[in-house]
Amino acid sequence: MTIYLDVVLIENLCMNYIILFATGYLLKIKMNHIRLILSALLGGIYAIVAYMQILEIYSNLIFKIILSIVMVYIAYNSKNVKQILKQLVFFYLTSFVFGGCAFALLYFIKPEQILMKNGVYIGTYPIKIAILGGIVGFTITAIAFRYVKTKLNKKSMFCELEIYFENKSISTTALIDTGNILKDPITSMPVIVVEKSILKEILPESILNNLNKIIGGDVPKEVYEDENLNYITKFRVIPFSSIGKENGLLLGFKSNKIKVNTEESEKIIEDVIIGIYDHKLSKKDNYFALIGLDILEGSEKNEFTTNVSR
């Protein structure tokens, strides 16, 4: 069977590019297409060198792993070892799925010849078959990734929340709620909804026991006691809508700052409103606050967030 090295290079370049792009897409990495092409080209050159048996080391497992690490580094330019290893694992998983899809198509189409030499598959199949296999593999990988992420990442739905207010602080568990886009209508600051019972350590009982009266403008005399006077000036009323309650009102206050701890990072956010919720948020007491996903992603979009990567 006649093998054209330029065709082998182009085929491997295309497949490597699709696999690298799919890996970056699934991991939500900001990608540079020139870096992807360079990385894919390196993989294509390796395929030719391995096939021609220029050096035996190219067929060595350790060398293949090192090559994969270099390809991942070139493609995504990650400086963190943990991120590189994560990208490497997904790169391999994506490669396995793509390879399986490509060979499944080849099996049904029945090419004239498929040759394996030194770990490199060479065939007379048209390049469009390889690309089609890549597209099918990408679709399957994306669906599987979303399903597994939904099932296995339940823990990532929660985070540890610390609230700082008037030289006091509390710590609690918060649910990362993608549906929570509540904002203060005056300042447009994001609002974190917190159960009233959690705030007893940082707010006086005179305020917590009279939430509805304060919202309605009928502020009890006890709230205006000297020691609490500085609190009441920092509160504001926040309208909200939820299932079963279209026109609700929350009493909220601006915290000095909050600290959010997730599995991947620690974030300190200064301009956030704490909305006081007078009922339970979780029947099983799994969490006591609701924090919007946009707050956690604020480090890339807003100036009020400080991100401290772990």
C-alpha positions in Angstrom: 0.0 0.0 0.0 1.4 3.4 -1.0 1.6 5.9 1.9 1.8 9.6 1.2 3.5 11.3 4.2 1.9 14.7 3.4 -1.5 13.1 3.5 -0.7 11.5 6.8 0.5 14.8 8.2 -2.7 16.7 7.1 -5.0 13.9 8.4 -3.3 13.9 11.8 -3.2 17.7 11.9 -6.9 17.9 11.3 -7.8 15.2 13.9 -5.5 16.6 16.5 -6.9 20.1 16.0 -10.5 18.9 16.4 -9.5 16.9 19.6 -7.7 19.8 21.1 -10.5 22.2 20.3 -13.1 19.8 21.7 -11.0 19.5 24.9 -10.7 23.2 25.3 -14.4 23.7 24.6 -15.5 21.2 27.2 -13.2 22.7 29.8 -14.3 26.2 28.8 -10.7 27.3 28.1 -10.1 30.5 26.2 -8.2 29.2 23.2 -5.8 30.6 20.7 -6.2 28.9 17.3 -2.5 29.5 16.3 -1.4 27.6 19.5 -4.0 24.8 18.7 -2.6 24.5 15.1 1.1 24.4 16.4 0.1 21.7 18.9 -1.8 19.7 16.4 1.2 20.0 13.9 3.5 18.6 16.6 1.2 15.6 16.9 1.2 15.2 13.2 4.9 15.3 12.9 5.2 12.7 15.6 2.8 10.4 13.7 5.2 10.5 10.7 8.3 10.0 12.7 6.8 7.1 14.7 5.6 5.4 11.5 9.0 5.8 9.8 10.8 4.4 12.9 13.5 7.0 12.9 14.2 6.5 16.6 12.8 3.7 18.8 12.2 6.1 21.6 9.2 7.6 19.7 7.3 4.4 20.3 8.0 4.4 24.1 5.0 5.0 26.4 6.8 7.5 28.6 7.7 9.5 25.5 4.1 9.5 24.3 2.9 10.8 27.6 5.6 13.6 27.6 4.6 14.5 24.1 0.9 14.7 25.1 1.9 17.0 28.0 3.8 19.3 25.6 0.9 19.3 23.2 -1.5 20.3 26.0 0.9 23.0 27.2 1.3 24.5 23.8 -2.4 24.4 23.1 -3.7 26.0 26.3 -0.6 27.7 27.7 -1.5 26.7 31.3 1.0 27.6 34.1 -0.7 25.6 36.8 0.4 21.9 37.1 -3.0 20.9 38.4 -4.7 22.5 35.4 -2.3 20.9 32.9 -3.0 17.4 34.4 -6.7 18.0 34.2 -6.4 19.1 30.6 -4.3 16.1 29.9 -6.9 13.7 31.3 -9.6 15.3 29.2 -7.4 15.3 26.2 -6.9 11.5 26.5 -10.6 10.9 27.1 -11.6 13.0 24.1 -9.0 11.2 22.0 -10.4 7.8 23.0 -14.0 8.8 22.1 -12.9 10.4 18.8 -10.8 7.4 17.9 -13.6 5.0 18.6 -16.1 6.9 16.5 -13.6 7.2 13.6 -12.9 3.5 13.5 -16.6 2.7 13.9 -17.2 4.7 10.7 -14.3 3.0 9.0 -15.6 -0.4 10.0 -19.0 0.3 8.3 -17.5 2.0 5.3 -14.9 -0.8 4.8 -11.9 0.9 3.4 -9.5 -1.0 1.1 -6.8 -1.2 3.7 -6.1 -0.2 7.3 -2.5 -0.5 8.4 -1.2 -0.1 12.0 2.6 0.4 12.4 4.3 1.6 15.5 1.1 2.8 17.1 0.0 4.8 14.0 -3.0 3.8 11.9 -2.7 4.5 8.2 -5.5 3.8 5.7 -6.8 4.7 2.2 -9.9 6.3 3.6 -10.7 9.9 2.6 -9.9 12.6 5.1 -13.6 13.5 5.3 -14.2 10.2 7.1 -11.7 11.2 9.8 -13.3 14.6 10.1 -16.8 13.2 10.3 -15.6 10.8 13.0 -14.3 13.8 14.9 -17.6 15.6 14.6 -19.5 12.6 15.8 -17.0 12.1 18.6 -17.2 15.7 19.7 -21.0 15.5 19.9 -20.9 12.3 21.9 -18.2 13.7 24.2 -20.1 16.9 24.8 -23.3 15.1 25.7 -21.5 12.6 28.0 -19.5 15.4 29.6 -22.6 17.4 30.5 -24.4 14.3 31.9 -21.4 13.2 34.0 -20.8 16.7 35.2 -24.5 17.0 36.3 -24.4 13.7 38.1 -21.0 13.8 39.7 -20.5 17.5 40.5 -23.3 17.8 43.1 -20.7 19.0 45.6 -19.7 21.8 43.4 -23.3 23.2 43.7 -22.3 24.3 47.2 -19.7 26.7 48.6 -18.6 28.0 52.0 -19.8 31.6 52.5 -18.4 34.1 55.0 -20.2 37.4 55.6 -18.4 40.3 57.3 -20.4 43.2 58.7 -19.6 45.8 61.4 -16.5 44.0 62.8 -18.5 40.7 63.0 -18.5 37.7 60.7 -20.4 34.5 60.2 -19.8 31.4 58.1 -22.4 29.2 56.4 -23.1 26.9 53.5 -24.5 28.4 50.3 -26.1 26.9 47.3 -24.8 28.2 43.9 -28.1 29.1 42.3 -27.9 29.8 38.6 -31.4 31.2 38.8 -30.5 33.8 41.4 -29.9 37.0 39.4 -31.4 39.3 42.1 -29.9 42.8 42.2 -30.4 45.9 44.3 -32.5 48.1 42.0 -30.7 51.3 43.1 -27.0 50.2 43.1 -27.3 47.2 40.8 -25.2 45.2 43.3 -25.8 41.5 43.4 -27.9 40.1 46.2 -27.2 37.0 48.2 -30.2 35.6 50.0 -29.5 34.4 53.5 -31.7 32.8 56.2 -32.6 35.1 59.0 -31.5 32.5 61.6 -27.9 32.6 60.3 -27.6 36.3 60.8 -28.3 36.4 64.5 -24.6 36.7 65.3 -24.1 39.9 63.3 -27.5 41.7 63.4 -29.5 42.8 66.5 -32.7 40.9 67.3 -34.6 44.1 67.2 -34.1 44.2 63.4 -34.4 40.5 62.8 -37.7 40.3 64.8 -39.3 43.2 62.9 -38.4 42.6 59.3 -42.0 43.0 57.9 -42.6 46.2 59.9 -39.3 47.7 58.7 -40.1 46.8 55.1 -43.5 48.4 55.5 -42.1 51.6 56.9 -43.5 51.0 60.4 -40.1 50.9 62.2 -40.6 50.0 65.9 -39.1 52.3 68.5 -36.7 49.7 69.8 -34.9 49.6 66.4 -33.9 53.2 66.9 -32.1 52.5 70.2 -28.6 54.1 70.1 -26.7 50.9 69.7 -28.7 49.9 66.6 -29.0 53.3 65.0 -25.9 52.8 62.8 -27.5 49.5 61.4 -30.8 50.9 60.2 -29.2 53.4 57.9 -27.5 50.6 56.0 -30.6 48.7 55.1 -32.7 48.9 51.9 -35.8 47.1 50.6 -35.2 44.7 47.6 -38.1 43.6 45.4 -38.0 40.0 44.2 -40.1 37.4 42.3 -40.2 33.7 42.9 -42.4 30.7 42.4 -45.6 31.3 44.4 -44.7 34.9 45.1 -44.5 37.4 42.3 -44.1 40.6 44.2 -42.1 39.9 47.3 -39.9 42.2 49.3 -36.7 41.5 51.2 -34.9 43.6 53.7 -31.2 43.8 52.8 -28.0 45.4 53.9 -24.6 46.0 52.3 -21.9 43.8 53.9 -18.4 45.0 54.3 -17.3 42.1 52.3 -17.9 38.4 51.7 -15.6 35.5 51.2 -16.6 32.5 49.0 -14.7 29.3 49.2 -15.2 26.7 46.4 -13.2 23.6 45.5 -11.2 25.6 43.0 -10.7 29.0 44.4 -11.3 31.6 47.2 -13.0 34.9 46.2 -13.3 38.0 48.3 -16.1 40.3 47.1 -16.8 43.7 48.6 -19.9 45.2 46.9 -22.6 42.7 47.7 -26.1 43.0 49.3 -27.3 40.5 51.9 -31.0 39.8 51.6 -32.6 38.5 54.8 -35.0 35.6 54.2 -37.6 35.0 56.9 -38.1 31.3 56.1 -36.1 28.1 55.5 -34.3 27.8 52.1 -33.7 24.0 52.5 -36.0 21.5 54.1 -33.0 19.3 54.9 -30.8 22.1 56.1 -28.3 21.4 53.3 -27.7 25.1 52.8 -28.7 28.4 54.4 -28.0 30.9 51.6 -28.4 31.4 47.8 -25.6 32.9 45.8 -25.8 33.7 42.1 -23.4 32.1 39.6 -22.7 35.6 38.2 -21.2 36.6 41.5 -18.7 33.7 41.4 -17.8 34.6 37.8 -17.5 38.2 38.7 -13.7 38.1 38.8 -13.7 38.2 35.0 -16.6 40.6 34.5 -16.6 43.0 37.4 -14.1 45.1 39.4 -15.6 44.2 42.8 -14.1 40.7 43.0 -10.7 39.5 44.1 -9.8 36.0 43.0 -7.3 34.1 45.0 -6.6 30.8 43.2 -5.6 27.8 45.3 
